[in-house]
Amino acid sequence: MPRPGAAVDRPGPVRPDGALLVVGDVITDVVARHRGPLAGGTDTAATIRTVPGGAGANVACWAAREGHAEVRLLGRVGAEAAAWHERELIACGVRPHLVVDPEAPTGTVICLVDSGAAAERTFLTDSGASSRLEPDDWSDALLDGVARLHLSGYLLFSEPNRALVEVALKAARARGVPVSLDPASAGFLVGLGVDRFLALVEGVDVLLPSRDEACLLTGLPDAADAAAKLSRHVPLVVAKQGADGALVARSGAVCARVPAVPAKPRDTTGAGDAFTGAFLASLLAGAEPEDAAAEGCRAGALAVEGVGGRPPAPE
């Protein structure tokens, strides 16, 4: 076990193409799948599993699954689960750089999933060590050989994380590395505030909001209008719409509508992360944004047919 506060840098698959560096949350997910409304004040039968998660970690794993480039992940975890998360990331083909927090435990999310037709989920989030990722955890060497940097939007919701985002964005701009960001949580965005969010993402090249996040950030009820408006602030906006596919917007207009891939959902946890990971991997491989979004839709469909936010194990 590495010393507390030290980053765990483990070897992963090294490929000649430019790498993807993901910075974000590494979380332990407790997924409780129940059918119908929760019974207040008494028991509700559920199927419960503990699985590795976190939006940043999930994105990295889905990107690595595409096999186009080396994928690295910078995150912060507690000592009690560091070795497990490291093993799980390496098994997915990710090269982890994990900082072991000397005090805080690994973040935990309780995922309440209604196992009805929509498999909609509700999160109870304790960010734990992930909210303590800070500038001292960053090294410009992480960008060596990196072609793209992706930031989890959860980094915008704590002061140490925001300071890290500022440092990472500055380093990426200095090297000419394009940066993408997924807003991550409509609920947390409300607390942060729209104006503050838009100021924090200044300099980001690609924004990947969900439909709810895009509408919240613009105050517009229509996802297409919202994506178009956001693309006046960020050069490329890809709005994820779940069963309605995705929208690609540039320069104030929607330029592509990408259909969803049919799926039978069991758990929608991590579907957006799957989309983002596959989308970014496809961009690295040279795909146009519209084609990359189609890959994202395929990954999202696969994700909702499993439980948890990670790719299925290889057969």
C-alpha positions in Angstrom: 0.0 0.0 0.0 1.5 3.4 -1.0 2.0 6.0 1.7 -0.9 8.4 2.4 -1.0 11.4 0.2 1.2 9.7 -2.5 0.0 9.1 -6.0 -0.2 5.5 -7.2 1.3 5.3 -10.7 0.8 1.9 -12.1 1.8 0.7 -15.6 -1.0 0.2 -18.1 -1.3 -0.4 -21.8 1.0 2.1 -23.6 0.1 2.9 -27.2 1.9 5.1 -29.7 -1.0 7.5 -30.2 -1.7 10.5 -28.0 -3.2 9.5 -24.6 -6.4 10.6 -22.9 -6.0 12.0 -19.4 -9.1 12.0 -17.2 -9.2 13.9 -14.0 -12.1 13.2 -11.7 -13.9 11.2 -9.1 -13.2 7.6 -8.1 -16.2 6.4 -6.0 -17.6 3.2 -4.5 -21.1 2.7 -5.7 -23.7 0.8 -3.7 -26.4 0.0 -6.3 -29.9 -0.9 -4.8 -32.3 -2.0 -7.5 -35.9 -2.0 -6.3 -39.3 -2.1 -8.1 -41.9 0.6 -7.6 -41.9 3.3 -5.0 -39.9 3.1 -1.8 -42.0 2.1 1.2 -41.5 4.9 3.8 -40.9 3.8 7.3 -40.5 0.1 6.5 -38.7 -2.3 4.2 -38.5 -2.3 0.5 -37.1 -5.4 -1.2 -34.0 -4.7 -3.3 -31.1 -6.4 -5.1 -27.9 -4.7 -3.8 -24.4 -4.7 -5.2 -21.2 -2.8 -4.4 -19.3 -1.9 -7.5 -16.5 0.6 -8.5 -17.8 3.8 -9.9 -17.3 7.6 -10.1 -18.0 9.7 -13.2 -14.3 10.3 -13.9 -13.3 6.7 -13.4 -16.2 5.4 -15.4 -15.4 7.7 -18.4 -11.8 6.5 -18.3 -12.8 2.8 -18.3 -15.2 3.3 -21.2 -12.6 5.2 -23.2 -10.1 2.4 -22.6 -12.6 -0.2 -23.7 -12.5 1.4 -27.2 -8.8 0.5 -27.4 -7.7 3.5 -29.4 -5.2 5.1 -27.0 -3.6 5.0 -23.6 -6.0 6.2 -20.9 -4.8 7.7 -17.7 -6.8 8.7 -14.6 -5.9 11.1 -11.8 -8.2 10.7 -8.7 -8.1 10.7 -4.9 -9.3 7.8 -2.8 -9.2 6.6 0.8 -6.7 4.1 2.1 -9.4 1.5 2.8 -10.4 1.0 -0.9 -7.3 2.2 -2.8 -6.0 -1.2 -3.7 -9.4 -2.4 -4.9 -10.0 0.6 -7.1 -6.5 0.4 -8.5 -7.1 -3.3 -9.5 -10.4 -2.5 -11.0 -9.1 0.4 -13.1 -6.1 -1.7 -14.3 -8.5 -4.5 -15.2 -10.4 -2.1 -17.5 -7.1 -1.0 -19.2 -6.7 2.3 -17.4 -3.4 3.6 -16.1 -4.3 4.9 -12.6 -2.6 7.8 -10.8 -4.4 7.6 -7.4 -3.6 9.8 -4.5 -4.3 8.1 -1.2 -6.0 10.5 1.2 -4.5 10.3 4.7 -7.7 11.2 6.4 -10.9 10.9 4.3 -12.4 7.7 3.1 -13.2 6.9 -0.5 -16.3 8.6 -1.7 -19.5 6.6 -1.7 -22.7 6.9 -3.7 -25.9 5.1 -2.9 -27.6 4.5 -6.3 -31.4 3.9 -5.9 -32.5 2.3 -9.1 -36.2 1.7 -9.9 -36.0 -1.6 -11.8 -39.1 -0.8 -13.8 -39.1 0.0 -17.5 -37.1 3.2 -17.3 -34.6 2.0 -14.7 -34.3 5.5 -13.5 -31.8 6.2 -10.7 -31.5 8.6 -7.8 -28.1 9.3 -6.1 -27.2 9.9 -2.5 -23.7 11.2 -2.7 -20.8 11.4 -0.2 -17.9 12.6 -2.2 -15.3 11.7 0.5 -11.7 11.8 -0.6 -12.6 12.8 -4.2 -13.7 16.2 -3.1 -10.2 16.8 -1.6 -8.2 16.4 -4.9 -6.1 19.6 -5.0 -3.4 21.4 -6.9 -0.6 19.6 -5.0 -1.9 16.3 -6.5 -1.3 17.7 -10.0 1.9 17.4 -12.0 2.4 18.8 -15.5 4.2 15.5 -16.3 0.7 13.9 -16.4 0.2 15.7 -19.7 3.3 14.2 -21.3 2.1 12.4 -24.4 -1.5 13.5 -23.8 -3.7 14.5 -26.8 -6.8 15.3 -24.8 -7.7 16.2 -21.2 -11.1 15.4 -19.8 -12.4 16.9 -16.5 -15.3 15.5 -14.5 -17.8 18.2 -13.7 -17.9 17.0 -10.1 -14.5 18.8 -9.7 -16.4 22.1 -9.8 -18.3 21.4 -6.6 -15.6 21.8 -3.9 -13.0 24.5 -3.4 -9.9 22.2 -3.6 -11.2 20.6 -6.8 -11.9 24.0 -8.4 -8.3 25.1 -7.6 -7.1 21.9 -9.3 -9.2 22.6 -12.4 -7.7 26.0 -12.7 -4.2 24.6 -12.6 -5.0 21.7 -15.0 -6.7 24.1 -17.5 -3.7 26.4 -17.4 -1.2 23.6 -18.0 -3.3 22.1 -20.9 -3.6 25.5 -22.6 0.1 26.0 -22.3 0.7 22.7 -24.2 -2.1 23.2 -26.7 -4.0 20.2 -25.3 -7.8 20.4 -25.9 -10.0 20.0 -22.8 -13.5 18.5 -22.4 -15.8 18.6 -19.5 -19.0 16.9 -18.4 -21.2 19.0 -16.1 -22.0 15.9 -14.1 -24.9 16.8 -11.9 -27.9 19.1 -12.4 -28.6 19.0 -8.7 -25.1 20.2 -7.7 -25.2 22.8 -10.6 -28.1 24.5 -8.9 -26.0 25.1 -5.8 -23.0 26.3 -7.8 -24.9 28.7 -10.0 -25.0 29.0 -13.8 -22.9 32.1 -14.1 -20.2 30.7 -11.9 -20.2 27.4 -13.9 -19.8 29.2 -17.2 -16.9 31.3 -15.8 -15.1 28.2 -14.5 -15.3 26.4 -17.9 -13.9 29.3 -19.8 -11.3 27.8 -22.1 -12.9 24.3 -22.4 -13.2 23.1 -25.9 -15.9 20.4 -25.6 -18.9 20.4 -23.2 -20.9 17.2 -22.8 -24.0 18.0 -20.8 -27.1 15.9 -20.3 -30.4 17.3 -21.5 -31.3 18.5 -18.0 -27.9 20.1 -17.5 -28.1 21.9 -20.8 -31.5 23.3 -20.1 -30.5 24.3 -16.6 -27.4 26.1 -17.8 -29.3 28.1 -20.4 -32.8 28.5 -18.9 -34.3 27.1 -22.1 -36.8 24.2 -22.0 -35.8 22.7 -25.4 -32.6 20.7 -25.5 -31.7 21.7 -29.1 -32.1 25.4 -28.3 -30.1 24.9 -25.1 -27.2 23.1 -26.9 -27.2 25.7 -29.6 -26.9 28.5 -27.0 -24.2 26.8 -25.1 -22.2 26.4 -28.3 -21.7 30.2 -28.3 -19.7 29.8 -25.1 -17.9 26.5 -25.8 -16.8 25.6 -29.4 -18.3 22.1 -29.4 -21.3 21.0 -27.4 -22.7 17.5 -27.4 -25.9 17.2 -25.4 -26.8 13.6 -24.3 -30.5 12.8 -24.4 -30.7 9.2 -23.3 -33.3 7.4 -25.3 -33.5 10.4 -27.6 -29.9 10.1 -28.7 -27.6 13.1 -28.8 -27.3 16.6 -30.3 -24.1 18.1 -31.7 -23.9 21.9 -31.7 -21.3 24.4 -33.0 -21.3 28.2 -33.4 -24.8 28.7 -32.0 -26.5 26.0 -34.1 -27.3 22.3 -33.9 -25.4 20.6 -36.7 -26.3 17.0 -36.1 -29.0 14.9 -34.4 -27.6 11.4 -33.6 -30.2 8.7 -32.9 -30.1 6.5 -29.8 -29.4 2.8 -30.0 -32.3 0.7 -28.8 -31.7 -1.0 -25.4 -33.5 -2.7 -22.5 -32.4 -0.7 -19.5 -31.6 -2.4 -16.2 -29.7 0.4 -14.6 -29.1 3.9 -16.1 -26.2 4.6 -13.7 -23.2 5.7 -15.7 -24.8 5.8 -19.1 -23.7 9.3 -19.7 -20.2 8.4 -18.6 -20.2 5.5 -21.1 -21.2 8.0 -23.8 -18.5 10.4 -22.9 -15.8 7.8 -22.7 -16.6 6.3 -26.1 -17.0 9.7 -27.6 -13.6 11.0 -26.5 -11.9 7.8 -27.5 -13.4 8.1 -31.0 -12.3 11.7 -31.3 -8.8 10.6 -30.4 -9.0 8.1 -33.2 -9.8 10.8 -35.7 -13.6 10.5 -35.9 -15.7 13.6 -36.6 -17.9 14.7 -33.7 -21.1 13.3 -35.3 -19.5 9.8 -35.7 -18.0 10.0 -32.3 -21.4 10.8 -30.8 -22.8 7.7 -32.6 -20.1 5.6 -30.8 -21.2 7.3 -27.6 -24.8 6.3 -28.1 -23.7 2.7 -28.7 -21.8 2.7 -25.5 -24.6 4.2 -23.6 -27.0 1.6 -24.8 -24.6 -1.2 -23.6 -24.2 0.5 -20.3 -27.9 0.7 -19.4 -28.3 -3.1 -20.0 -25.8 -3.8 -17.1 -25.6 -2.8 -13.5 -23.2 -0.1 -12.3 -21.3 2.4 -14.4 -18.4 0.4 -15.7 -18.1 -1.6 -19.0 -19.0 -5.3 -18.9 -16.1 -7.6 -18.3 -14.5 -9.0 -21.5 -15.9 -12.4 -22.5 
